[in-house]
Amino acid sequence: MADQTQPWAERTVEVPPQPGVGVVPPQRDGFQRGVAQVGARRTPRTEQFPAVDPTGWSGEPAPRRPMSWHLAQLRRGGEWSAAGGLFAFVCWGIWAISGRGNLTAPLVTFVLSLLTAVGLFALARLVGRIVWERQLGRVRRGARGAHLLTALFLAGVGVAYLQQTEWVVSAWNWVTGN
């Protein structure tokens, strides 16, 4: 007999086989050993959203949105225009101060440049509405494209101001070696 002082050394008691134990009980039709039974499809936990046609082509007019929604759409991407405007303002300031004269004419020039940028922004929004919404049937989620185009215009205006400043041009030529 094994040493009984160790708990792992205990002997397993043998039980004689009993009738009906270890036999698979009879199952319903389609039972296969080792294959899980799949129940009926459960209903989904969430409801499907109805299809929404924001373009209004479904026959119903598009819902009217409040003015605050439209203003929020125009603000999306505004950081691009702000950065371009700031760059143009700094470049204009360098140009205007370098002229050492009356600031009335340079101020009028800068205001006209800003009005041109506003007109370009409005034109970009109009083209976006015609092409993106009406022709392609897409939904615009902001004014990022129009703001980016306006920022590029204002950056070009700023570079044009710097090109008219004599000491900036001479410093640029000195740096590039021309």
Secondary structure, DSSP 8 states (H G I E B T S, - for coil): ---TTSGGG---------TTTTS-----TT--TT----------SS-------TTSTTSS------HHHHHHHHHTTHHHHHHHHHHHHHHHHHHHHHTTS-SHHHHHHHHHHHHHHHHHHHHHHHHHIIIIIIIT------SHHHHHHHHHHHHHHHHHHHHT-HHHHHHHHHHHT-
